[in-house]
Amino acid sequence: MKTAGRETAYELSVDDLQHVAKDVLERELTSEEIAAVGNAVGDYIDWFQAIENAIYDCVSDKQPTLLN
């Protein structure tokens, strides 16, 4: 990963989608299903929380703020 504002830090591939489809549907997705799932999958991920967790896990000088 490059450290520029527009670079991708994480992405899912069609292979990733197909792997899960084979596990849950026992078949591959069609190209139409790939487009639909690819467009929708981000709606199911709490990106802020995932990034925050990764920061707390990987950055030694940042600790979670505990609310009292």
PDB file with SEQRES, HELIX, SHEET and CRYST1 records, atoms N, CA, C and O in Angstrom:
SEQRES   1 A   68  MET LYS THR ALA GLY ARG GLU THR ALA TYR GLU LEU SER          
SEQRES   2 A   68  VAL ASP ASP LEU GLN HIS VAL ALA LYS ASP VAL LEU GLU          
SEQRES   3 A   68  ARG GLU LEU THR SER GLU GLU ILE ALA ALA VAL GLY ASN          
SEQRES   4 A   68  ALA VAL GLY ASP TYR ILE ASP TRP PHE GLN ALA ILE GLU          
SEQRES   5 A   68  ASN ALA ILE TYR ASP CYS VAL SER ASP LYS GLN PRO THR          
SEQRES   6 A   68  LEU LEU ASN                                                  
HELIX    1 AA1 VAL A   14  VAL A   24  1                                  11    
HELIX    2 AA2 SER A   31  ALA A   40  1                                  10    
HELIX    3 AA3 VAL A   41  TYR A   44  5                                   4    
HELIX    4 AA4 TRP A   47  CYS A   58  1                                  12    
CRYST1    1.000    1.000    1.000  90.00  90.00  90.00 P 1           1          
ATOM      1  N   MET A   1       0.833  -1.183   0.000  1.00  0.00           N  
ATOM      2  CA  MET A   1       0.000   0.000   0.000  1.00  0.00           C  
ATOM      3  C   MET A   1       0.876   1.243   0.000  1.00  0.00           C  
ATOM      4  O   MET A   1       1.800   1.349   0.806  1.00  0.00           O  
ATOM      5  N   LYS A   2       0.600   2.171  -0.882  1.00  0.00           N  
ATOM      6  CA  LYS A   2       1.281   3.458  -0.883  1.00  0.00           C  
ATOM      7  C   LYS A   2       0.582   4.362   0.110  1.00  0.00           C  
ATOM      8  O   LYS A   2      -0.568   4.111   0.469  1.00  0.00           O  
ATOM      9  N   THR A   3       1.242   5.389   0.553  1.00  0.00           N  
ATOM     10  CA  THR A   3       0.675   6.267   1.572  1.00  0.00           C  
ATOM     11  C   THR A   3       0.161   7.570   0.977  1.00  0.00           C  
ATOM     12  O   THR A   3       0.532   8.649   1.438  1.00  0.00           O  
ATOM     13  N   ALA A   4      -0.670   7.484  -0.017  1.00  0.00           N  
ATOM     14  CA  ALA A   4      -1.304   8.669  -0.604  1.00  0.00           C  
ATOM     15  C   ALA A   4      -2.792   8.621  -0.277  1.00  0.00           C  
ATOM     16  O   ALA A   4      -3.341   7.543  -0.048  1.00  0.00           O  
ATOM     17  N   GLY A   5      -3.439   9.769  -0.253  1.00  0.00           N  
ATOM     18  CA  GLY A   5      -4.841   9.866   0.135  1.00  0.00           C  
ATOM     19  C   GLY A   5      -5.803   9.066  -0.716  1.00  0.00           C  
ATOM     20  O   GLY A   5      -6.850   8.659  -0.212  1.00  0.00           O  
ATOM     21  N   ARG A   6      -5.506   8.822  -1.968  1.00  0.00           N  
ATOM     22  CA  ARG A   6      -6.419   8.119  -2.871  1.00  0.00           C  
ATOM     23  C   ARG A   6      -6.041   6.655  -3.101  1.00  0.00           C  
ATOM     24  O   ARG A   6      -6.701   5.973  -3.885  1.00  0.00           O  
ATOM     25  N   GLU A   7      -5.014   6.164  -2.446  1.00  0.00           N  
ATOM     26  CA  GLU A   7      -4.605   4.776  -2.618  1.00  0.00           C  
ATOM     27  C   GLU A   7      -5.542   3.863  -1.833  1.00  0.00           C  
ATOM     28  O   GLU A   7      -6.126   4.280  -0.832  1.00  0.00           O  
ATOM     29  N   THR A   8      -5.682   2.638  -2.280  1.00  0.00           N  
ATOM     30  CA  THR A   8      -6.532   1.663  -1.616  1.00  0.00           C  
ATOM     31  C   THR A   8      -5.766   0.991  -0.493  1.00  0.00           C  
ATOM     32  O   THR A   8      -4.636   0.543  -0.689  1.00  0.00           O  
ATOM     33  N   ALA A   9      -6.378   0.917   0.687  1.00  0.00           N  
ATOM     34  CA  ALA A   9      -5.751   0.260   1.826  1.00  0.00           C  
ATOM     35  C   ALA A   9      -6.254  -1.171   1.967  1.00  0.00           C  
ATOM     36  O   ALA A   9      -5.545  -2.029   2.493  1.00  0.00           O  
ATOM     37  N   TYR A  10      -7.461  -1.432   1.506  1.00  0.00           N  
ATOM     38  CA  TYR A  10      -8.048  -2.767   1.618  1.00  0.00           C  
ATOM     39  C   TYR A  10      -9.111  -2.902   0.549  1.00  0.00           C  
ATOM     40  O   TYR A  10      -9.837  -1.953   0.251  1.00  0.00           O  
ATOM     41  N   GLU A  11      -9.194  -4.081  -0.021  1.00  0.00           N  
ATOM     42  CA  GLU A  11     -10.231  -4.315  -1.016  1.00  0.00           C  
ATOM     43  C   GLU A  11     -10.593  -5.787  -1.049  1.00  0.00           C  
ATOM     44  O   GLU A  11      -9.809  -6.638  -0.630  1.00  0.00           O  
ATOM     45  N   LEU A  12     -11.766  -6.079  -1.543  1.00  0.00           N  
ATOM     46  CA  LEU A  12     -12.221  -7.448  -1.740  1.00  0.00           C  
ATOM     47  C   LEU A  12     -12.175  -7.753  -3.228  1.00  0.00           C  
ATOM     48  O   LEU A  12     -12.541  -6.916  -4.053  1.00  0.00           O  
ATOM     49  N   SER A  13     -11.731  -8.931  -3.561  1.00  0.00           N  
ATOM     50  CA  SER A  13     -11.666  -9.324  -4.965  1.00  0.00           C  
ATOM     51  C   SER A  13     -12.891 -10.166  -5.339  1.00  0.00           C  
ATOM     52  O   SER A  13     -13.628 -10.636  -4.473  1.00  0.00           O  
ATOM     53  N   VAL A  14     -13.084 -10.342  -6.625  1.00  0.00           N  
ATOM     54  CA  VAL A  14     -14.134 -11.241  -7.102  1.00  0.00           C  
ATOM     55  C   VAL A  14     -13.877 -12.649  -6.573  1.00  0.00           C  
ATOM     56  O   VAL A  14     -14.818 -13.372  -6.247  1.00  0.00           O  
ATOM     57  N   ASP A  15     -12.619 -13.036  -6.488  1.00  0.00           N  
ATOM     58  CA  ASP A  15     -12.292 -14.347  -5.909  1.00  0.00           C  
ATOM     59  C   ASP A  15     -12.784 -14.460  -4.468  1.00  0.00           C  
ATOM     60  O   ASP A  15     -13.268 -15.514  -4.056  1.00  0.00           O  
ATOM     61  N   ASP A  16     -12.661 -13.377  -3.704  1.00  0.00           N  
ATOM     62  CA  ASP A  16     -13.171 -13.375  -2.326  1.00  0.00           C  
ATOM     63  C   ASP A  16     -14.677 -13.606  -2.313  1.00  0.00           C  
ATOM     64  O   ASP A  16     -15.183 -14.411  -1.531  1.00  0.00           O  
ATOM     65  N   LEU A  17     -15.393 -12.893  -3.185  1.00  0.00           N  
ATOM     66  CA  LEU A  17     -16.850 -13.060  -3.269  1.00  0.00           C  
ATOM     67  C   LEU A  17     -17.211 -14.483  -3.687  1.00  0.00           C  
ATOM     68  O   LEU A  17     -18.117 -15.090  -3.117  1.00  0.00           O  
ATOM     69  N   GLN A  18     -16.508 -15.006  -4.670  1.00  0.00           N  
ATOM     70  CA  GLN A  18     -16.789 -16.360  -5.156  1.00  0.00           C  
ATOM     71  C   GLN A  18     -16.487 -17.409  -4.085  1.00  0.00           C  
ATOM     72  O   GLN A  18     -17.214 -18.395  -3.969  1.00  0.00           O  
ATOM     73  N   HIS A  19     -15.448 -17.213  -3.319  1.00  0.00           N  
ATOM     74  CA  HIS A  19     -15.097 -18.149  -2.252  1.00  0.00           C  
ATOM     75  C   HIS A  19     -16.247 -18.264  -1.243  1.00  0.00           C  
ATOM     76  O   HIS A  19     -16.646 -19.367  -0.866  1.00  0.00           O  
ATOM     77  N   VAL A  20     -16.766 -17.128  -0.817  1.00  0.00           N  
ATOM     78  CA  VAL A  20     -17.877 -17.136   0.139  1.00  0.00           C  
ATOM     79  C   VAL A  20     -19.128 -17.718  -0.506  1.00  0.00           C  
ATOM     80  O   VAL A  20     -19.850 -18.484   0.131  1.00  0.00           O  
ATOM     81  N   ALA A  21     -19.392 -17.364  -1.762  1.00  0.00           N  
ATOM     82  CA  ALA A  21     -20.571 -17.897  -2.457  1.00  0.00           C  
ATOM     83  C   ALA A  21     -20.508 -19.420  -2.538  1.00  0.00           C  
ATOM     84  O   ALA A  21     -21.518 -20.097  -2.346  1.00  0.00           O  
ATOM     85  N   LYS A  22     -19.328 -19.956  -2.822  1.00  0.00           N  
ATOM     86  CA  LYS A  22     -19.185 -21.415  -2.885  1.00  0.00           C  
ATOM     87  C   LYS A  22     -19.460 -22.054  -1.531  1.00  0.00           C  
ATOM     88  O   LYS A  22     -20.030 -23.143  -1.465  1.00  0.00           O  
ATOM     89  N   ASP A  23     -19.059 -21.386  -0.450  1.00  0.00           N  
ATOM     90  CA  ASP A  23     -19.313 -21.910   0.890  1.00  0.00           C  
ATOM     91  C   ASP A  23     -20.787 -21.837   1.268  1.00  0.00           C  
ATOM     92  O   ASP A  23     -21.331 -22.790   1.824  1.00  0.00           O  
ATOM     93  N   VAL A  24     -21.444 -20.702   0.968  1.00  0.00           N  
ATOM     94  CA  VAL A  24     -22.823 -20.529   1.445  1.00  0.00           C  
ATOM     95  C   VAL A  24     -23.885 -20.957   0.435  1.00  0.00           C  
ATOM     96  O   VAL A  24     -24.970 -21.386   0.827  1.00  0.00           O  
ATOM     97  N   LEU A  25     -23.589 -20.846  -0.849  1.00  0.00           N  
ATOM     98  CA  LEU A  25     -24.562 -21.217  -1.878  1.00  0.00           C  
ATOM     99  C   LEU A  25     -24.228 -22.531  -2.577  1.00  0.00           C  
ATOM    100  O   LEU A  25     -25.056 -23.114  -3.277  1.00  0.00           O  
ATOM    101  N   GLU A  26     -22.996 -22.976  -2.368  1.00  0.00           N  
ATOM    102  CA  GLU A  26     -22.469 -24.159  -3.044  1.00  0.00           C  
ATOM    103  C   GLU A  26     -22.468 -23.996  -4.563  1.00  0.00           C  
ATOM    104  O   GLU A  26     -22.669 -24.954  -5.309  1.00  0.00           O  
ATOM    105  N   ARG A  27     -22.234 -22.747  -5.002  1.00  0.00           N  
ATOM    106  CA  ARG A  27     -22.096 -22.430  -6.425  1.00  0.00           C  
ATOM    107  C   ARG A  27     -21.421 -21.082  -6.549  1.00  0.00           C  
ATOM    108  O   ARG A  27     -21.318 -20.334  -5.577  1.00  0.00           O  
ATOM    109  N   GLU A  28     -20.961 -20.777  -7.750  1.00  0.00           N  
ATOM    110  CA  GLU A  28     -20.388 -19.465  -8.014  1.00  0.00           C  
ATOM    111  C   GLU A  28     -21.488 -18.453  -8.311  1.00  0.00           C  
ATOM    112  O   GLU A  28     -22.596 -18.817  -8.705  1.00  0.00           O  
ATOM    113  N   LEU A  29     -21.168 -17.192  -8.119  1.00  0.00           N  
ATOM    114  CA  LEU A  29     -22.081 -16.106  -8.464  1.00  0.00           C  
ATOM    115  C   LEU A  29     -22.032 -15.837  -9.959  1.00  0.00           C  
ATOM    116  O   LEU A  29     -20.998 -16.029 -10.600  1.00  0.00           O  
ATOM    117  N   THR A  30     -23.156 -15.391 -10.511  1.00  0.00           N  
ATOM    118  CA  THR A  30     -23.181 -14.938 -11.895  1.00  0.00           C  
ATOM    119  C   THR A  30     -22.556 -13.545 -11.950  1.00  0.00           C  
ATOM    120  O   THR A  30     -22.349 -12.918 -10.911  1.00  0.00           O  
ATOM    121  N   SER A  31     -22.260 -13.064 -13.136  1.00  0.00           N  
ATOM    122  CA  SER A  31     -21.684 -11.716 -13.248  1.00  0.00           C  
ATOM    123  C   SER A  31     -22.650 -10.653 -12.717  1.00  0.00           C  
ATOM    124  O   SER A  31     -22.213  -9.656 -12.143  1.00  0.00           O  
ATOM    125  N   GLU A  32     -23.939 -10.854 -12.900  1.00  0.00           N  
ATOM    126  CA  GLU A  32     -24.922  -9.911 -12.352  1.00  0.00           C  
ATOM    127  C   GLU A  32     -24.926  -9.953 -10.827  1.00  0.00           C  
ATOM    128  O   GLU A  32     -25.018  -8.913 -10.176  1.00  0.00           O  
ATOM    129  N   GLU A  33     -24.827 -11.155 -10.256  1.00  0.00           N  
ATOM    130  CA  GLU A  33     -24.787 -11.294  -8.803  1.00  0.00           C  
ATOM    131  C   GLU A  33     -23.500 -10.710  -8.234  1.00  0.00           C  
ATOM    132  O   GLU A  33     -23.519 -10.098  -7.166  1.00  0.00           O  
ATOM    133  N   ILE A  34     -22.391 -10.891  -8.929  1.00  0.00           N  
ATOM    134  CA  ILE A  34     -21.122 -10.305  -8.489  1.00  0.00           C  
ATOM    135  C   ILE A  34     -21.246  -8.790  -8.403  1.00  0.00           C  
ATOM    136  O   ILE A  34     -20.815  -8.183  -7.423  1.00  0.00           O  
ATOM    137  N   ALA A  35     -21.831  -8.183  -9.422  1.00  0.00           N  
ATOM    138  CA  ALA A  35     -22.009  -6.727  -9.426  1.00  0.00           C  
ATOM    139  C   ALA A  35     -22.893  -6.293  -8.266  1.00  0.00           C  
ATOM    140  O   ALA A  35     -22.580  -5.319  -7.581  1.00  0.00           O  
ATOM    141  N   ALA A  36     -23.999  -7.008  -8.035  1.00  0.00           N  
ATOM    142  CA  ALA A  36     -24.926  -6.646  -6.960  1.00  0.00           C  
ATOM    143  C   ALA A  36     -24.278  -6.809  -5.590  1.00  0.00           C  
ATOM    144  O   ALA A  36     -24.368  -5.915  -4.749  1.00  0.00           O  
ATOM    145  N   VAL A  37     -23.628  -7.945  -5.365  1.00  0.00           N  
ATOM    146  CA  VAL A  37     -22.978  -8.196  -4.075  1.00  0.00           C  
ATOM    147  C   VAL A  37     -21.824  -7.218  -3.877  1.00  0.00           C  
ATOM    148  O   VAL A  37     -21.669  -6.661  -2.790  1.00  0.00           O  
ATOM    149  N   GLY A  38     -21.018  -7.004  -4.903  1.00  0.00           N  
ATOM    150  CA  GLY A  38     -19.902  -6.067  -4.803  1.00  0.00           C  
ATOM    151  C   GLY A  38     -20.345  -4.660  -4.457  1.00  0.00           C  
ATOM    152  O   GLY A  38     -19.674  -3.960  -3.699  1.00  0.00           O  
ATOM    153  N   ASN A  39     -21.473  -4.247  -5.012  1.00  0.00           N  
ATOM    154  CA  ASN A  39     -21.992  -2.911  -4.703  1.00  0.00           C  
ATOM    155  C   ASN A  39     -22.603  -2.818  -3.318  1.00  0.00           C  
ATOM    156  O   ASN A  39     -22.645  -1.732  -2.741  1.00  0.00           O  
ATOM    157  N   ALA A  40     -23.080  -3.935  -2.766  1.00  0.00           N  
ATOM    158  CA  ALA A  40     -23.791  -3.919  -1.484  1.00  0.00           C  
ATOM    159  C   ALA A  40     -22.920  -4.259  -0.281  1.00  0.00           C  
ATOM    160  O   ALA A  40     -23.242  -3.854   0.836  1.00  0.00           O  
ATOM    161  N   VAL A  41     -21.833  -4.987  -0.477  1.00  0.00           N  
ATOM    162  CA  VAL A  41     -21.082  -5.517   0.668  1.00  0.00           C  
ATOM    163  C   VAL A  41     -20.589  -4.417   1.611  1.00  0.00           C  
ATOM    164  O   VAL A  41     -20.566  -4.625   2.824  1.00  0.00           O  
ATOM    165  N   GLY A  42     -20.206  -3.283   1.102  1.00  0.00           N  
ATOM    166  CA  GLY A  42     -19.745  -2.180   1.952  1.00  0.00           C  
ATOM    167  C   GLY A  42     -20.806  -1.648   2.885  1.00  0.00           C  
ATOM    168  O   GLY A  42     -20.485  -1.061   3.918  1.00  0.00           O  
ATOM    169  N   ASP A  43     -22.078  -1.844   2.535  1.00  0.00           N  
ATOM    170  CA  ASP A  43     -23.178  -1.398   3.398  1.00  0.00           C  
ATOM    171  C   ASP A  43     -23.277  -2.222   4.675  1.00  0.00           C  
ATOM    172  O   ASP A  43     -23.932  -1.803   5.629  1.00  0.00           O  
ATOM    173  N   TYR A  44     -22.640  -3.380   4.708  1.00  0.00           N  
ATOM    174  CA  TYR A  44     -22.735  -4.285   5.845  1.00  0.00           C  
ATOM    175  C   TYR A  44     -21.495  -4.251   6.731  1.00  0.00           C  
ATOM    176  O   TYR A  44     -21.407  -5.008   7.697  1.00  0.00           O  
ATOM    177  N   ILE A  45     -20.548  -3.393   6.419  1.00  0.00           N  
ATOM    178  CA  ILE A  45     -19.311  -3.314   7.183  1.00  0.00           C  
ATOM    179  C   ILE A  45     -19.259  -1.976   7.911  1.00  0.00           C  
ATOM    180  O   ILE A  45     -19.415  -0.918   7.302  1.00  0.00           O  
ATOM    181  N   ASP A  46     -19.038  -2.038   9.211  1.00  0.00           N  
ATOM    182  CA  ASP A  46     -18.856  -0.826  10.003  1.00  0.00           C  
ATOM    183  C   ASP A  46     -17.404  -0.384   9.814  1.00  0.00           C  
ATOM    184  O   ASP A  46     -16.524  -0.723  10.606  1.00  0.00           O  
ATOM    185  N   TRP A  47     -17.176   0.391   8.730  1.00  0.00           N  
ATOM    186  CA  TRP A  47     -15.820   0.769   8.353  1.00  0.00           C  
ATOM    187  C   TRP A  47     -15.109   1.551   9.437  1.00  0.00           C  
ATOM    188  O   TRP A  47     -13.929   1.317   9.698  1.00  0.00           O  
ATOM    189  N   PHE A  48     -15.817   2.485  10.077  1.00  0.00           N  
ATOM    190  CA  PHE A  48     -15.175   3.296  11.115  1.00  0.00           C  
ATOM    191  C   PHE A  48     -14.667   2.402  12.231  1.00  0.00           C  
ATOM    192  O   PHE A  48     -13.522   2.541  12.662  1.00  0.00           O  
ATOM    193  N   GLN A  49     -15.505   1.483  12.707  1.00  0.00           N  
ATOM    194  CA  GLN A  49     -15.114   0.595  13.797  1.00  0.00           C  
ATOM    195  C   GLN A  49     -13.969  -0.323  13.384  1.00  0.00           C  
ATOM    196  O   GLN A  49     -13.056  -0.566  14.172  1.00  0.00           O  
ATOM    197  N   ALA A  50     -14.010  -0.830  12.160  1.00  0.00           N  
ATOM    198  CA  ALA A  50     -12.938  -1.699  11.681  1.00  0.00           C  
ATOM    199  C   ALA A  50     -11.607  -0.946  11.632  1.00  0.00           C  
ATOM    200  O   ALA A  50     -10.573  -1.480  12.034  1.00  0.00           O  
ATOM    201  N   ILE A  51     -11.638   0.289  11.142  1.00  0.00           N  
ATOM    202  CA  ILE A  51     -10.416   1.097  11.070  1.00  0.00           C  
ATOM    203  C   ILE A  51      -9.934   1.459  12.471  1.00  0.00           C  
ATOM    204  O   ILE A  51      -8.738   1.394  12.755  1.00  0.00           O  
ATOM    205  N   GLU A  52     -10.865   1.842  13.346  1.00  0.00           N  
ATOM    206  CA  GLU A  52     -10.505   2.176  14.726  1.00  0.00           C  
ATOM    207  C   GLU A  52      -9.852   0.972  15.421  1.00  0.00           C  
ATOM    208  O   GLU A  52      -8.827   1.123  16.085  1.00  0.00           O  
ATOM    209  N   ASN A  53     -10.437  -0.205  15.271  1.00  0.00           N  
ATOM    210  CA  ASN A  53      -9.865  -1.411  15.879  1.00  0.00           C  
ATOM    211  C   ASN A  53      -8.460  -1.683  15.355  1.00  0.00           C  
ATOM    212  O   ASN A  53      -7.564  -2.028  16.125  1.00  0.00           O  
ATOM    213  N   ALA A  54      -8.264  -1.528  14.046  1.00  0.00           N  
ATOM    214  CA  ALA A  54      -6.946  -1.751  13.459  1.00  0.00           C  
ATOM    215  C   ALA A  54      -5.936  -0.737  13.985  1.00  0.00           C  
ATOM    216  O   ALA A  54      -4.783  -1.088  14.237  1.00  0.00           O  
ATOM    217  N   ILE A  55      -6.355   0.518  14.154  1.00  0.00           N  
ATOM    218  CA  ILE A  55      -5.464   1.541  14.708  1.00  0.00           C  
ATOM    219  C   ILE A  55      -5.048   1.166  16.123  1.00  0.00           C  
ATOM    220  O   ILE A  55      -3.863   1.204  16.452  1.00  0.00           O  
ATOM    221  N   TYR A  56      -6.017   0.805  16.962  1.00  0.00           N  
ATOM    222  CA  TYR A  56      -5.692   0.436  18.338  1.00  0.00           C  
ATOM    223  C   TYR A  56      -4.803  -0.802  18.384  1.00  0.00           C  
ATOM    224  O   TYR A  56      -3.959  -0.927  19.271  1.00  0.00           O  
ATOM    225  N   ASP A  57      -4.986  -1.710  17.441  1.00  0.00           N  
ATOM    226  CA  ASP A  57      -4.202  -2.937  17.414  1.00  0.00           C  
ATOM    227  C   ASP A  57      -2.786  -2.711  16.885  1.00  0.00           C  
ATOM    228  O   ASP A  57      -1.849  -3.380  17.321  1.00  0.00           O  
ATOM    229  N   CYS A  58      -2.627  -1.783  15.959  1.00  0.00           N  
ATOM    230  CA  CYS A  58      -1.352  -1.638  15.248  1.00  0.00           C  
ATOM    231  C   CYS A  58      -0.522  -0.422  15.638  1.00  0.00           C  
ATOM    232  O   CYS A  58       0.682  -0.400  15.385  1.00  0.00           O  
ATOM    233  N   VAL A  59      -1.128   0.577  16.242  1.00  0.00           N  
ATOM    234  CA  VAL A  59      -0.409   1.807  16.576  1.00  0.00           C  
ATOM    235  C   VAL A  59      -0.173   1.819  18.082  1.00  0.00           C  
ATOM    236  O   VAL A  59      -1.112   1.961  18.865  1.00  0.00           O  
ATOM    237  N   SER A  60       1.083   1.669  18.479  1.00  0.00           N  
ATOM    238  CA  SER A  60       1.403   1.484  19.890  1.00  0.00           C  
ATOM    239  C   SER A  60       1.136   2.707  20.762  1.00  0.00           C  
ATOM    240  O   SER A  60       0.907   2.558  21.963  1.00  0.00           O  
ATOM    241  N   ASP A  61       1.160   3.902  20.197  1.00  0.00           N  
ATOM    242  CA  ASP A  61       0.982   5.096  21.025  1.00  0.00           C  
ATOM    243  C   ASP A  61      -0.473   5.551  21.127  1.00  0.00           C  
ATOM    244  O   ASP A  61      -0.743   6.602  21.707  1.00  0.00           O  
ATOM    245  N   LYS A  62      -1.407   4.791  20.581  1.00  0.00           N  
ATOM    246  CA  LYS A  62      -2.811   5.173  20.633  1.00  0.00           C  
ATOM    247  C   LYS A  62      -3.571   4.135  21.439  1.00  0.00           C  
ATOM    248  O   LYS A  62      -3.620   2.965  21.061  1.00  0.00           O  
ATOM    249  N   GLN A  63      -4.154   4.552  22.533  1.00  0.00           N  
ATOM    250  CA  GLN A  63      -4.942   3.651  23.375  1.00  0.00           C  
ATOM    251  C   GLN A  63      -6.397   4.112  23.358  1.00  0.00           C  
ATOM    252  O   GLN A  63      -6.661   5.308  23.240  1.00  0.00           O  
ATOM    253  N   PRO A  64      -7.337   3.187  23.473  1.00  0.00           N  
ATOM    254  CA  PRO A  64      -8.747   3.578  23.495  1.00  0.00           C  
ATOM    255  C   PRO A  64      -9.032   4.525  24.672  1.00  0.00           C  
ATOM    256  O   PRO A  64      -8.465   4.378  25.755  1.00  0.00           O  
ATOM    257  N   THR A  65      -9.906   5.481  24.440  1.00  0.00           N  
ATOM    258  CA  THR A  65     -10.341   6.368  25.492  1.00  0.00           C  
ATOM    259  C   THR A  65     -11.478   5.697  26.237  1.00  0.00           C  
ATOM    260  O   THR A  65     -12.492   5.341  25.637  1.00  0.00           O  
ATOM    261  N   LEU A  66     -11.320   5.523  27.527  1.00  0.00           N  
ATOM    262  CA  LEU A  66     -12.371   4.897  28.330  1.00  0.00           C  
ATOM    263  C   LEU A  66     -13.318   5.974  28.828  1.00  0.00           C  
ATOM    264  O   LEU A  66     -12.887   6.978  29.396  1.00  0.00           O  
ATOM    265  N   LEU A  67     -14.584   5.766  28.618  1.00  0.00           N  
ATOM    266  CA  LEU A  67     -15.590   6.702  29.107  1.00  0.00           C  
ATOM    267  C   LEU A  67     -15.986   6.293  30.521  1.00  0.00           C  
ATOM    268  O   LEU A  67     -16.300   5.129  30.770  1.00  0.00           O  
ATOM    269  N   ASN A  68     -15.972   7.227  31.421  1.00  0.00           N  
ATOM    270  CA  ASN A  68     -16.342   6.937  32.818  1.00  0.00           C  
ATOM    271  C   ASN A  68     -17.751   7.313  33.085  1.00  0.00           C  
ATOM    272  O   ASN A  68     -18.235   7.141  34.204  1.00  0.00           O  
TER     273      ASN A  68                                                      
END                                                                             
